[in-house]
Amino acid sequence: MAFKSIQAGRAFALLAALFLVAFGIAVVQLSLDQQRVIDATSRLQDQTVPEIIRFQRLARNLEQLRQEGERIFAVSSHTSRQQSMFVVTLIASHPSILEHPGAALLARETEQFLGDVVRQAASDDHRTATRYDEWQRLAARLGMQVDDVSVQGINLANNDLQVATGAMKLARYKLMIALLLVGVFLLVFMVLVRRHLIYPLQRINHALSTLSADRPAPEFKQSTMLEIQAVEESISEHHALLIQNEETRLALEKLANKDGLTGLTNRRHFMQSAEVELQRAQRYRRPVTVAMADLDFFKKLNDTYGHAAGDAMLRAFADLVQDTLRQSDLVCRYGGEEFAFLFPEIGPAETEKLAERLRTRCDAMEVPLPDGRSVKATVSIGLADASECPIEIALKRADEALYEAKRLGRNRVVLSGPLPEPAVDSEPDTRTASLF
């Protein structure tokens, strides 16, 4: 799913705002449901309960009215009947009965009926007994009225309880929805954080831990967070800077290790490399030879044709050396018109042939000058075996051989003689002789 680039703070602020709006709506709905429960409870307490009590009182009065009627038919004393009739009159005029139209009508009818019964009983008890069947029907109506009143009271409570129960159930569902909303928000939040922050940061950490100039530039997936994009762009720029620094370092190292005029290795780097190669050859007892070369009459060439001609000759000789020698051979501009060589894996005899070929090619070389003239130069070379001595001693012996080549007339290759044998004391050991 593609997203436009957005700032992380703005993205999570928008997400939090959406959550707060949704959660706020849920809280408001829960508050409304809670208010409905409170209203239903208050109505039940302030209105319904008093109304139920009124219905209970009404039902109790109607039931007592029925009982007093039964008592009128049950007793035989006129006085007792008068007392019961008095109670009936009081009950029929009770406010709880008068407030209920149906109960008031039935109470007046009962009062009139029982009053007639009492008056008739005063003159004829036999006739009173004959009206008991009518009383049974009227008593049944009273009982039904009692049941109706009780049911009305119960219904009043049921209605309020149903309202409160419904509001509580609705609140429970809304609470579950609110909790589900919180869970979904947390899940979405974790997924977004993991996808758009944690994973990119892990990739950035891996890229930083493996960032190197000798490795390709790290590739990042398109991120939606501007901050992540900025960090990834900085890493790419840093990698480009590392490559640039490495190229600069190599260039500086090359300048530090190379002779600026001829492009050959300079003396310092040659001595370091020659020392390593010489130690390797001596460790494994492999042949190795060193040489010193010097261009003949180079000062005269400079004085005659100028230093530009001398520089051209030095560059031409350096090119000739690189074209003639092997890739494994080490060569440097030792100083001025003097050059040093190290030939690994070959002894003095083979090296002499290689040096002779270099001398011959140098003798035949003509170096053109910018003014149209050309110059020539010869080279004298001294060789020395370096398989059993340090590099300094080997180069000193090669330099001595070079001076010998100069003394013999220049333009030649001279091989240094073998190392002198160490001095041995020829006097007899007197202490040993004295033992015999």
C-alpha positions as CSV (number, residue, x, y, z in Angstrom):
1,M,0.0,0.0,0.0
2,A,1.5,3.3,-1.1
3,F,1.6,6.3,1.1
4,K,2.7,9.9,0.4
5,S,5.7,11.0,2.3
6,I,4.7,12.5,5.7
7,Q,6.5,13.6,8.8
8,A,6.5,11.0,11.6
9,G,5.2,13.4,14.2
10,R,2.4,14.6,11.9
11,A,1.4,11.0,11.0
12,F,1.2,9.8,14.6
13,A,-0.5,13.0,15.7
14,L,-3.2,12.4,13.0
15,L,-3.5,8.8,14.1
16,A,-3.8,9.9,17.7
17,A,-6.4,12.5,16.8
18,L,-8.5,9.9,14.9
19,F,-8.3,7.6,17.9
20,L,-9.2,10.4,20.3
21,V,-12.2,11.3,18.2
22,A,-13.4,7.7,18.0
23,F,-12.7,7.0,21.6
24,G,-14.4,10.3,22.6
25,I,-17.5,9.4,20.7
26,A,-17.6,6.0,22.5
27,V,-17.1,7.7,25.9
28,V,-19.9,10.1,25.1
29,Q,-22.2,7.2,24.1
30,L,-21.3,5.4,27.3
31,S,-22.0,8.6,29.3
32,L,-25.4,8.9,27.7
33,D,-26.2,5.2,28.5
34,Q,-25.0,5.8,32.1
35,Q,-27.3,8.8,32.3
36,R,-30.2,6.8,31.1
37,V,-29.5,4.2,33.8
38,I,-29.3,7.0,36.4
39,D,-32.6,8.5,35.1
40,A,-34.3,5.2,35.2
41,T,-33.0,4.5,38.7
42,S,-34.1,8.0,39.9
43,R,-37.5,7.5,38.3
44,L,-37.8,4.1,39.9
45,Q,-36.8,5.6,43.3
46,D,-38.8,8.9,43.1
47,Q,-41.9,7.9,41.1
48,T,-42.2,4.1,40.5
49,V,-41.6,3.0,44.1
50,P,-44.1,5.4,45.6
51,E,-46.5,4.4,42.8
52,I,-46.0,0.7,43.6
53,I,-46.5,1.4,47.3
54,R,-49.8,3.1,46.4
55,F,-50.9,0.1,44.3
56,Q,-49.9,-2.2,47.1
57,R,-51.9,-0.1,49.6
58,L,-54.8,-0.1,47.1
59,A,-54.6,-3.9,46.7
60,R,-54.4,-4.3,50.5
61,N,-57.5,-2.1,51.0
62,L,-59.5,-4.0,48.3
63,E,-58.5,-7.3,49.9
64,Q,-59.6,-6.0,53.3
65,L,-62.8,-4.8,51.8
66,R,-63.4,-8.3,50.5
67,Q,-62.5,-9.9,53.9
68,E,-64.9,-7.5,55.7
69,G,-67.6,-8.5,53.3
70,E,-67.0,-12.2,54.0
71,R,-67.2,-11.4,57.7
72,I,-70.6,-9.7,57.3
73,F,-71.9,-13.0,55.9
74,A,-70.0,-15.1,58.4
75,V,-71.1,-13.5,61.7
76,S,-74.6,-13.7,63.1
77,S,-74.4,-10.7,65.5
78,H,-76.0,-7.6,64.2
79,T,-73.4,-5.5,66.1
80,S,-70.5,-7.3,64.5
81,R,-72.1,-6.7,61.1
82,Q,-72.4,-3.0,61.9
83,Q,-68.8,-2.9,62.9
84,S,-67.7,-4.6,59.7
85,M,-70.0,-2.3,57.7
86,F,-68.3,0.7,59.4
87,V,-64.9,-0.6,58.3
88,V,-66.2,-1.1,54.8
89,T,-67.4,2.5,54.7
90,L,-63.9,3.7,55.9
91,I,-62.1,1.6,53.3
92,A,-64.4,2.7,50.4
93,S,-63.7,6.3,51.2
94,H,-59.9,5.8,51.5
95,P,-57.9,8.1,49.2
96,S,-56.0,5.2,47.6
97,I,-59.3,3.8,46.4
98,L,-60.8,7.1,45.4
99,E,-57.7,7.9,43.3
100,H,-58.3,4.8,41.2
101,P,-61.5,5.1,39.1
102,G,-62.1,1.4,38.7
103,A,-61.4,0.6,42.3
104,A,-63.5,3.5,43.5
105,L,-66.5,2.4,41.4
106,L,-66.2,-1.2,42.6
107,A,-65.8,0.0,46.2
108,R,-69.0,2.1,46.0
109,E,-70.8,-0.9,44.5
110,T,-69.5,-3.2,47.3
111,E,-70.4,-0.6,50.0
112,Q,-74.0,-0.3,48.7
113,F,-74.4,-4.0,48.3
114,L,-73.1,-4.8,51.8
115,G,-75.2,-1.9,53.3
116,D,-78.3,-3.5,51.8
117,V,-77.3,-6.9,53.2
118,V,-76.7,-5.5,56.7
119,R,-80.1,-3.6,56.6
120,Q,-81.9,-6.7,55.3
121,A,-80.2,-8.9,57.9
122,A,-81.6,-6.8,60.7
123,S,-85.1,-7.9,59.7
124,D,-84.6,-11.2,58.0
125,D,-81.4,-13.3,58.3
126,H,-82.8,-15.9,55.9
127,R,-82.8,-13.4,53.1
128,T,-79.3,-12.4,53.9
129,A,-78.1,-16.0,53.2
130,T,-79.8,-16.0,49.9
131,R,-77.7,-13.1,48.7
132,Y,-74.4,-14.8,49.4
133,D,-74.2,-16.0,45.8
134,E,-74.3,-12.4,44.6
135,W,-71.6,-11.6,47.1
136,Q,-69.4,-14.4,45.7
137,R,-69.6,-12.8,42.3
138,L,-68.8,-9.4,43.7
139,A,-66.0,-10.8,45.8
140,A,-64.6,-12.5,42.7
141,R,-64.6,-9.1,41.0
142,L,-62.8,-7.6,44.0
143,G,-60.2,-10.4,43.8
144,M,-59.7,-9.7,40.1
145,Q,-59.3,-6.0,40.9
146,V,-56.7,-6.8,43.5
147,D,-54.8,-8.9,40.9
148,D,-55.0,-6.1,38.3
149,V,-53.8,-3.5,40.7
150,S,-50.8,-5.8,41.8
151,V,-50.0,-6.4,38.2
152,Q,-50.1,-2.7,37.4
153,G,-47.6,-2.1,40.2
154,I,-45.3,-4.9,39.0
155,N,-45.5,-3.6,35.5
156,L,-44.5,-0.1,36.6
157,A,-41.3,-1.6,38.2
158,N,-40.7,-3.8,35.2
159,N,-40.8,-0.9,32.7
160,D,-38.2,1.1,34.6
161,L,-36.1,-2.0,35.2
162,Q,-36.3,-2.9,31.5
163,V,-35.2,0.6,30.6
164,A,-32.3,0.5,33.0
165,T,-31.4,-3.1,32.0
166,G,-31.5,-2.1,28.3
167,A,-29.3,0.9,28.9
168,M,-26.8,-1.2,30.8
169,K,-26.7,-3.8,28.1
170,L,-26.2,-1.1,25.5
171,A,-23.5,0.4,27.6
172,R,-21.8,-3.0,27.9
173,Y,-21.9,-3.4,24.1
174,K,-20.5,0.0,23.6
175,L,-17.8,-0.6,26.3
176,M,-16.8,-3.7,24.4
177,I,-16.7,-1.7,21.2
178,A,-14.6,0.9,22.9
179,L,-12.2,-1.7,24.2
180,L,-12.1,-3.3,20.7
181,L,-11.4,0.1,19.3
182,V,-8.5,0.6,21.8
183,G,-7.2,-2.9,20.8
184,V,-7.4,-2.1,17.1
185,F,-5.7,1.2,17.6
186,L,-2.9,-0.4,19.6
187,L,-2.5,-3.1,16.9
188,V,-2.5,-0.6,14.1
189,F,-0.1,1.6,16.0
190,M,2.3,-1.3,16.6
191,V,2.1,-2.4,12.9
192,L,2.7,1.2,11.7
193,V,5.5,1.7,14.1
194,R,7.1,-1.6,13.2
195,R,6.7,-1.1,9.5
196,H,7.5,2.6,9.2
197,L,10.0,3.1,12.1
198,I,11.4,-0.1,13.5
199,Y,12.1,-1.9,10.2
200,P,13.6,1.2,8.5
201,L,15.7,1.9,11.6
202,Q,16.9,-1.8,11.5
203,R,17.8,-1.4,7.9
204,I,19.6,1.9,8.7
205,N,21.5,0.2,11.5
206,H,22.6,-2.7,9.2
207,A,23.6,-0.2,6.5
208,L,25.7,1.8,9.0
209,S,27.3,-1.3,10.4
210,T,28.3,-2.5,6.9
211,L,29.0,1.0,5.4
212,S,32.3,0.9,3.6
213,A,33.9,2.5,0.6
214,D,34.7,-0.9,-0.9
215,R,31.1,-2.0,-0.9
216,P,28.2,-0.8,-3.1
217,A,26.0,2.0,-1.9
218,P,23.2,0.7,0.4
219,E,19.7,0.5,-1.2
220,F,16.7,1.4,0.9
221,K,13.0,0.8,0.2
222,Q,11.0,3.9,-0.3
223,S,10.0,5.1,3.2
224,T,6.9,7.2,4.0
225,M,8.5,9.0,6.9
226,L,10.4,12.2,5.9
227,E,12.7,11.8,8.9
228,I,13.6,8.2,7.8
229,Q,14.1,9.5,4.2
230,A,16.4,12.2,5.4
231,V,18.6,9.7,7.4
232,E,18.7,7.3,4.4
233,E,19.7,10.2,2.1
234,S,22.4,11.2,4.6
235,I,23.7,7.6,4.6
236,S,23.9,7.6,0.8
237,E,25.7,10.9,0.9
238,H,28.0,9.6,3.6
239,H,28.8,6.6,1.4
240,A,29.6,8.8,-1.6
241,L,31.8,10.9,0.8
242,L,33.6,7.7,1.9
243,I,34.3,6.7,-1.7
244,Q,35.6,10.2,-2.4
245,N,37.8,10.1,0.7
246,E,39.1,6.6,-0.3
247,E,39.9,7.9,-3.7
248,T,41.6,10.8,-2.2
249,R,43.5,8.6,0.2
250,L,44.6,6.3,-2.6
251,A,45.7,9.3,-4.7
252,L,47.7,10.7,-1.7
253,E,49.2,7.3,-1.0
254,K,50.1,7.0,-4.6
255,L,51.7,10.4,-4.4
256,A,53.5,9.5,-1.2
257,N,54.8,6.2,-2.6
258,K,55.6,7.4,-6.2
259,D,58.3,9.6,-7.6
260,G,56.6,12.7,-9.0
261,L,58.8,12.9,-12.1
262,T,59.2,9.3,-13.3
263,G,56.1,7.6,-11.7
264,L,58.3,4.9,-10.2
265,T,58.2,3.9,-6.6
266,N,60.1,6.3,-4.4
267,R,63.0,5.4,-2.2
268,R,61.0,5.1,1.1
269,H,58.3,2.8,-0.3
270,F,60.9,0.8,-2.1
271,M,62.9,0.1,1.0
272,Q,59.7,-1.0,2.9
273,S,58.6,-3.3,0.1
274,A,62.2,-4.7,-0.5
275,E,62.6,-5.4,3.2
276,V,59.4,-7.5,3.2
277,E,60.3,-9.3,0.0
278,L,63.8,-10.0,1.2
279,Q,62.6,-11.5,4.5
280,R,60.2,-13.8,2.6
281,A,63.0,-14.9,0.2
282,Q,65.4,-15.6,3.0
283,R,62.8,-17.4,5.1
284,Y,62.0,-19.8,2.3
285,R,65.6,-19.9,1.0
286,R,64.6,-18.5,-2.4
287,P,67.1,-16.6,-4.7
288,V,66.9,-12.8,-4.7
289,T,69.1,-10.1,-6.3
290,V,69.4,-6.4,-6.0
291,A,70.9,-3.8,-8.4
292,M,71.9,-0.2,-8.5
293,A,71.8,1.7,-11.9
294,D,73.0,5.2,-12.8
295,L,72.7,7.1,-16.0
296,D,76.2,8.0,-17.4
297,F,77.3,11.6,-17.8
298,F,73.8,12.8,-16.7
299,K,75.2,16.1,-15.3
300,K,76.8,16.8,-18.6
301,L,73.5,16.2,-20.3
302,N,71.8,18.7,-18.0
303,D,74.5,21.3,-18.6
304,T,74.4,20.8,-22.3
305,Y,70.7,20.5,-23.1
306,G,69.1,21.9,-19.9
307,H,67.2,20.3,-17.0
308,A,64.1,19.8,-19.2
309,A,66.2,17.4,-21.4
310,G,67.4,15.6,-18.2
311,D,63.8,15.2,-17.0
312,A,62.8,13.8,-20.4
313,M,65.6,11.3,-20.2
314,L,64.6,10.2,-16.7
315,R,61.0,9.7,-17.7
316,A,62.0,7.8,-20.9
317,F,64.4,5.5,-18.9
318,A,61.6,4.9,-16.3
319,D,59.3,3.8,-19.1
320,L,62.0,1.6,-20.6
321,V,62.5,0.0,-17.2
322,Q,58.8,-0.8,-16.7
323,D,58.6,-2.2,-20.2
324,T,61.8,-4.4,-19.9
325,L,61.6,-5.8,-16.4
326,R,59.1,-8.3,-15.0
327,Q,55.9,-7.3,-13.1
328,S,57.3,-8.9,-9.9
329,D,60.5,-6.9,-10.0
330,L,60.7,-3.8,-7.7
331,V,62.3,-0.6,-9.0
332,C,62.5,2.9,-7.6
333,R,64.2,6.2,-8.3
334,Y,66.8,6.1,-5.6
335,G,67.9,9.7,-6.0
336,G,68.8,12.0,-8.9
337,E,69.7,9.8,-11.9
338,E,70.2,6.7,-9.7
339,F,67.8,3.8,-9.6
340,A,67.5,0.7,-7.3
341,F,66.1,-2.7,-8.2
342,L,65.1,-5.9,-6.5
343,F,64.7,-9.1,-8.5
344,P,62.8,-11.9,-6.6
345,E,63.1,-15.6,-7.5
346,I,66.2,-15.2,-9.7
347,G,69.8,-15.4,-8.9
348,P,72.7,-13.2,-10.0
349,A,73.3,-15.0,-13.3
350,E,69.7,-14.7,-14.5
351,T,69.6,-11.1,-13.2
352,E,72.7,-10.2,-15.1
353,K,71.1,-11.3,-18.4
354,L,68.0,-9.2,-17.6
355,A,70.2,-6.2,-16.6
356,E,72.2,-6.5,-19.8
357,R,69.1,-6.4,-21.9
358,L,68.0,-3.2,-20.1
359,R,71.5,-1.7,-20.7
360,T,71.4,-2.6,-24.4
361,R,67.9,-1.1,-24.9
362,C,68.9,2.0,-23.1
363,D,72.1,2.4,-25.3
364,A,69.9,2.2,-28.4
365,M,67.2,4.6,-27.1
366,E,66.9,8.2,-28.4
367,V,64.8,10.7,-26.5
368,P,63.3,13.5,-28.6
369,L,63.3,17.0,-27.2
370,P,60.7,19.7,-27.8
371,D,63.1,21.7,-30.0
372,G,63.4,18.8,-32.5
373,R,66.7,17.5,-31.2
374,S,67.2,14.2,-29.6
375,V,69.5,13.0,-26.8
376,K,71.0,9.6,-25.9
377,A,72.3,8.2,-22.6
378,T,73.9,5.0,-21.4
379,V,73.5,3.3,-18.1
380,S,75.8,1.5,-15.7
381,I,74.5,-1.2,-13.5
382,G,75.8,-3.0,-10.4
383,L,74.4,-6.3,-9.1
384,A,74.6,-8.1,-5.8
385,D,73.3,-11.3,-4.4
386,A,70.9,-10.5,-1.5
387,S,69.8,-14.0,-0.5
388,E,72.0,-14.0,2.7
389,C,72.3,-10.4,3.9
390,P,70.1,-7.5,4.9
391,I,68.8,-5.1,2.2
392,E,71.2,-2.3,3.3
393,I,74.3,-4.5,2.9
394,A,73.0,-5.9,-0.5
395,L,72.4,-2.4,-1.9
396,K,75.8,-1.2,-0.6
397,R,77.5,-4.1,-2.4
398,A,75.4,-3.4,-5.6
399,D,76.5,0.3,-5.3
400,E,80.1,-0.8,-5.1
401,A,79.6,-2.9,-8.2
402,L,78.1,0.2,-9.9
403,Y,81.2,2.3,-9.0
404,E,83.3,-0.5,-10.4
405,A,81.3,-0.3,-13.7
406,K,81.9,3.4,-13.8
407,R,85.6,2.9,-13.2
408,L,85.8,0.3,-16.0
409,G,84.4,2.8,-18.5
410,R,80.6,3.0,-17.9
411,N,77.8,1.5,-20.0
412,R,78.2,-1.9,-18.6
413,V,76.9,-4.4,-16.0
414,V,79.1,-5.5,-13.1
415,L,78.2,-8.4,-10.7
416,S,79.5,-8.0,-7.2
417,G,81.7,-10.8,-5.9
418,P,80.5,-13.3,-3.3
419,L,80.3,-12.3,0.4
420,P,83.6,-12.6,2.2
421,E,83.9,-15.6,4.5
422,P,83.9,-14.8,8.2
423,A,87.3,-14.7,9.8
424,V,88.4,-17.9,11.5
425,D,91.1,-17.9,14.3
426,S,93.9,-20.3,13.0
427,E,95.9,-20.4,16.2
428,P,95.6,-23.7,18.0
429,D,93.7,-24.0,21.2
430,T,96.4,-24.1,23.8
431,R,94.1,-25.2,26.5
432,T,93.0,-28.2,24.5
433,A,96.6,-29.1,23.5
434,S,97.7,-28.9,27.0
435,L,95.3,-31.7,27.9
436,F,97.3,-34.2,25.8
